[in-house]
Amino acid sequence: MQTTLQNHIAGASCDAAGTGRRALIDPVTEEVHGSIPISDSTDVDAAYEAATAAFPIWRDTTPAERQLALFRIADAMAERAEEFADLESQDTGKPRATLVADEIDQSVDQLRFFAGAARSLEGRAAAEYLAGHTSFVRREPIGVIGQVTPWNYPLNMAVWKIAPALAAGNTVVLKPAETTPRSTLLLAEVVAQHTPAGALNVVLGDRETGAALIAHPAAQMVAITGSVRAGMAVARSAASDLKRVHLELGGKAPAVVLGDAPLEKAAEGIVAAAFFNAGQDCTAATRVIVHAAVHDDLVRALVDRTRTHARTGGPHEEGVFFGPLNSAAQLAQVQGFVDRLPAHARVETGGHRHGDRGYFFEPTIVSGMRQDDEAVQNEVFGPVLTVQAFETDDEALALANGVRYALAASVWTRDHTRAMRFTRELDFGCVWVNTHMPFVSDMPHGGFKHSGYGKDLSQYGFDDYTRVKHVMTALG
């Protein structure tokens, strides 16, 4: 059954002014299962008009009122978890059996965390820093926020964006990825039941719709999770109007395995972190950098673990670890990286499309890689894991840091002192020790260099959606 989706503006579904539509393709069957409008500037104007009207109402609610609203949104999501999971699985092809635990429950927890953050605004104590004058600091919402979310975790990334923005008293205009809009529209429906009309508006469309959303003069801040190319375009657009910018972009995460590491545990953790969500994760373990003395043993362990625990398949098949890639274009991109591997590379397992229907790709491990190889330097965003060998800790650090991305990394070792050195010198926004990829709502997520700037999650993520005002009063 095909579904004709609509925008969600001012608390209700509404037809788009734009006349174009885009088909939604099921990544499992390659069949059309719905369509979205290609919203134009008129639709974007309407969404910002609604967000602008809602802002003074939402801004003037107390932190306790905003907290209660977010708790109610979280409770409603928990109550409708199966419905959210069905929509997410339909758009993405992810294994349905694990979606609630893997993603929906996390989104609920993140909403609850930011509900608490709404009542923990931080500022310096009021004091007389100048004789005869009392100063204090106000933390205030920024205003109307424009946000763009990706297709790899549609619901989770929408929550990462809207929860801190709403908790701080802002209103939002959000465009989800054109291939995965359903769970975001349901989220907007839930939010509308507990906030003023227009607090969250969802505009559907393509790249041009997103560009209009970012460039709109009503936006005081813009935030995106996406590719480096998209992030650079957002930064250029925002600079012309001096908007605040929050960028969570790509990654090329190394997993550095030292010679004393527990290899079976490392193989188990790295395989899970490399192939979860078909490798479509900016923090996925994409580069194994392993000491030469244990290189062959680790490669064997990785291959064995992959063949027994990393099966791909449809959302309702048993024993499936990950589903399809997002689109035909993404499948072609991943296959292109493998097809262009240099002669010195060795495909240990995988390397091909899985089946002849749907955008499935086999979990792939490639050894013999060199630092300047394309698949080492560039983000594949698919189930492809490369392996490089090193001799010294200095060489391992140089290999790990020798890419333009700086989002996440891990180090695997039994030596606490060496682990502490690596956590200090690995140039990434998150570094794990003897694990890779767990997140908690309480800790920040965000990178350096071409992985962007700004933080999601945690109190730091909340602070990003506030502004600081100094107030000084003369005494006497």
Secondary structure as UniProt FT lines:
FT   STRAND          3..4
FT   STRAND          7..9
FT   TURN            10..11
FT   STRAND          12..14
FT   STRAND          21..25
FT   TURN            27..29
FT   STRAND          32..37
FT   HELIX           41..59
FT   HELIX           63..79
FT   HELIX           81..92
FT   HELIX           96..98
FT   HELIX           100..104
FT   HELIX           105..117
FT   TURN            118..119
FT   STRAND          127..130
FT   TURN            131..132
FT   STRAND          133..141
FT   STRAND          144..148
FT   HELIX           154..167
FT   TURN            168..169
FT   STRAND          171..175
FT   TURN            178..179
FT   HELIX           182..192
FT   TURN            193..194
FT   TURN            197..198
FT   STRAND          200..202
FT   HELIX           207..215
FT   TURN            217..218
FT   STRAND          221..225
FT   HELIX           228..239
FT   TURN            240..242
FT   STRAND          244..248
FT   STRAND          253..257
FT   TURN            259..260
FT   HELIX           263..275
FT   HELIX           276..279
FT   TURN            282..283
FT   STRAND          285..291
FT   HELIX           292..294
FT   HELIX           295..309
FT   TURN            315..316
FT   TURN            318..319
FT   HELIX           328..339
FT   TURN            343..344
FT   STRAND          346..349
FT   STRAND          364..367
FT   TURN            371..372
FT   HELIX           374..377
FT   STRAND          384..390
FT   HELIX           393..401
FT   STRAND          405..406
FT   STRAND          408..412
FT   HELIX           416..425
FT   STRAND          430..433
FT   TURN            441..442
FT   STRAND          448..449
FT   TURN            450..451
FT   STRAND          452..453
FT   HELIX           458..463
FT   TURN            464..465
FT   STRAND          466..474
//
